[in-house]
């Protein structure tokens, strides 16, 4: 099984959700822990559609993140159709966590493409995401209970 966490760029709230699912971080990580997560703020521009591999969870499911811009639903339908075309029978679960990227976080990822501002923007985004980490962690847990599978 593959679990894909979706947000606007695939490297902010989606990374936190995937790392929480993988057990890399808990429900109350430090700012430093957030900033050092695999693929956190890994974007070089504002392009969407990139898939980042995070690891596996305790059940052996492979965890990915995907940047979908504002089109999380469209990506869900597209992935389902691509799996049908390729005749792939593996279960895929999509979890959209875009709503956990607050306005400040979205501003930070726009500013972070300017190299001189990247460290400060990444730090501020991590601070903002830390504030909502409890709700994000709870959301990931409830979504995993309701897994949306495409086969």
C-alpha positions in Angstrom: 0.0 0.0 0.0 1.0 3.6 -0.7 -0.2 6.6 1.3 0.2 10.0 -0.3 -0.2 13.1 1.7 -1.1 16.1 -0.4 -0.6 19.8 0.2 0.1 22.8 -2.1 3.8 22.0 -2.6 4.1 18.6 -1.0 6.8 19.7 1.5 5.2 21.5 4.4 2.0 20.2 6.2 2.2 17.0 4.0 5.8 16.3 5.3 4.7 16.8 8.9 1.7 14.4 8.4 3.8 11.7 6.6 6.6 12.0 9.3 4.0 11.8 12.0 2.5 8.7 10.4 6.0 7.2 10.0 6.8 7.8 13.7 9.7 10.1 12.8 8.1 12.9 14.9 5.4 13.0 17.6 2.5 15.3 18.1 4.6 18.0 19.7 7.9 18.3 17.8 10.4 21.2 18.3 11.0 23.8 15.6 14.4 22.2 15.0 12.9 18.8 14.5 10.4 20.2 12.0 13.1 22.0 10.1 15.2 18.8 9.9 12.5 16.5 8.6 13.2 14.8 5.3 12.1 17.0 2.4 10.7 19.8 4.6 10.8 23.0 2.5 12.6 21.1 -0.2 11.1 23.1 -3.1 13.3 25.2 -5.3 10.4 27.0 -7.0 6.6 27.1 -6.8 6.0 24.1 -9.1 3.5 21.5 -8.2 3.2 17.9 -9.1 6.4 16.7 -7.3 6.3 13.5 -5.4 8.6 13.1 -2.3 9.3 9.8 -0.7 9.3 9.9 3.2 9.6 6.3 4.3 7.4 3.6 5.6 4.9 3.3 8.5 4.6 0.6 11.1 2.4 -1.5 8.8 4.9 -1.3 5.9 2.9 1.2 3.8 5.1 3.5 1.8 4.6 7.1 2.6 4.9 9.9 0.0 4.0 13.6 -0.2 2.7 15.4 -3.3 2.4 19.0 -4.3 -1.0 19.6 -5.8 -1.4 23.3 -5.7 -5.0 24.0 -5.0 -6.1 20.8 -6.9 -6.0 18.1 -4.3 -9.4 16.6 -5.5 -8.3 16.7 -9.2 -5.1 14.9 -8.3 -7.1 12.2 -6.5 -9.2 11.6 -9.5 -6.2 11.7 -11.9 -4.2 9.2 -9.8 -7.2 6.8 -9.7 -7.5 7.0 -13.5 -3.8 6.5 -14.0 -3.8 3.4 -11.9 -6.7 2.0 -13.9 -4.9 2.8 -17.2 -1.7 1.1 -16.0 -3.7 -1.8 -14.6 -2.1 -1.4 -11.2 -4.0 -3.1 -8.4 -2.0 -1.7 -5.4 -4.1 0.2 -2.9 -3.4 3.9 -2.7 -4.7 6.2 0.0 -4.7 10.0 -0.6 -4.9 12.4 2.4 -5.2 16.1 1.6 -3.7 18.2 4.4 -3.5 21.5 2.5 -5.8 23.2 5.1 -3.0 23.0 7.7 -0.8 25.3 5.7 -2.0 28.6 7.2 -1.6 32.0 5.4 1.7 32.7 7.0 3.0 29.3 6.0 2.0 29.9 2.4 3.6 33.4 2.4 6.8 31.8 3.8 7.1 29.2 1.0 6.7 31.9 -1.6 9.4 34.0 0.1 11.7 31.0 0.6 12.4 30.7 -3.1 14.7 33.8 -2.7 17.9 32.2 -1.4 18.8 34.9 1.0 15.4 34.7 2.8 15.1 30.9 2.8 16.4 30.2 6.3 14.2 32.7 8.0 11.1 31.7 5.9 11.6 28.0 6.6 11.9 28.8 10.3 8.8 30.9 10.4 6.9 28.3 8.4 8.0 25.6 10.9 6.8 27.9 13.8 3.4 28.3 12.2 3.0 24.6 11.5 4.1 23.7 15.0 1.1 25.7 16.3 -1.3 23.4 14.3 0.6 20.2 14.9 -1.8 18.8 17.4 -4.8 19.2 15.1 -2.8 17.8 12.1 -1.8 14.8 14.1 -5.4 14.1 15.1 -6.6 14.6 11.5 -4.0 12.1 10.2 -5.1 9.5 12.7 -8.8 9.9 11.9 -8.1 9.9 8.1 -6.1 6.7 8.4 -9.1 5.1 10.2 -11.3 6.0 7.1 -8.7 5.3 4.4 -9.8 6.1 0.9 -8.5 3.3 -1.2 -8.3 3.2 -5.0 -7.9 -0.1 -6.7 
